[in-house]
């Protein structure tokens, strides 16, 4: 991707998180102006503006408007409740953060002239059609969980704001994102790494044949920045294009860490998609491509994990 010649001015909600930190570092290398909105302190130094607060709290956006009287050219919306299981336990919380919070973000963009929004969405908006079928952007929206429903609602809000107010919203339906510096997360790759080191438990749900697409975090960052420079609006699936089963992932991680892994097996989870295999045709048409294969990416992530464990 060619770097945009104009200096970007970007708001990153959730900029203190895993993907957000990688994105902010890349933006800083490009000499972009960066504002972070997050509950937590940024994990990088030198951001131009930091607003601490919850996205569902209107006062957070009032504070951002004061910090950025001239708005920005792009808002990347990463802040969200992302735990499927927690969304089942507490749907009110996930809707407040993911739906109300994103509506506040869109209103900020409408009122302050921000023309471009990149929404981190998910293929969980699709639901059961992800079993054996290839998921495309035309697959029916049929989420299985409150988390998936909240992101489907976000996409509909984005569509309305694109049509009514000219705020171009690209909803990037991410597959499982992994990579260096994700060790605070409770997702499958860091849990497997901790298990391999004897620092945590790990269990395979069901028979382990459920399959997922895993995409390297720096590929996601490049996709976001490419979309920021384009006129694309609407949903686009983005992943590596190669899906592996949980059993295959356990074997791959075992090869990376240098020992066989034999995790426990427990009953399958309610609301879990049986499989995720995405079509990347629209992504490729939009110029988005993942370059890092899973074996290479897991190796990089493992080396970073070891270094961070010292």
Buried (B, 14 or more C-beta within 10 A) or exposed (E): EEEBEEEBBBBBBBBBBBBBBBBBBBBBEBEBBBBBBBBEEBBBEEBBBBBBBBBBBEEBBBBBBEBBEEBBBBBBBBBBBBBBBBBBEBBEBBBBBBBBBBBBBBBBBBEBEBBBBBBBBBBBBBBEBBBEEEBBBEBEBBBBBBBBBBBBBBBBBBBEBBEEBEBBBBBBBBBBBBBBBBBEBEBBBBBBBBBBEEEEEBEBEBEBEBBBBBBBBBBBBBBBBBBBBBEBBBBBBBBBBBBBBBBBBBBBBBEBBEEEBEBEEEEBEEBBBEBBBBBBEBBEEBEBBBEBEBEEBBBBBBEBBEEEEE
